[in-house]
């Protein structure tokens, strides 16, 4: 079954770090651009980072720029989101989205909860 699965969420204190993983199964991420989104309670879904698999270019939303880093591991067919200096306002469900650069299907993960609280 083709899918992407997020993992790595949890409860941390402000200032701490987490690394989220987006692992693909059943297909190769080599032909997909990957984006991370998040949805906080009562708020709209927000795009926060993406990586172009073709040339490795990255983009970050202003709310996470300088604190989060997106990267990929071809061998593991996984994309990561390293989150440093976490703030309470980073609390949200984080989703991975794989968008095909061609005509293959796109995929959303089920989400992983990140809670930043003292």
Order of alpha helices (4+ residues) and beta strands (2+ residues): beta-beta-beta-beta-beta-beta-beta-beta-beta-beta-beta
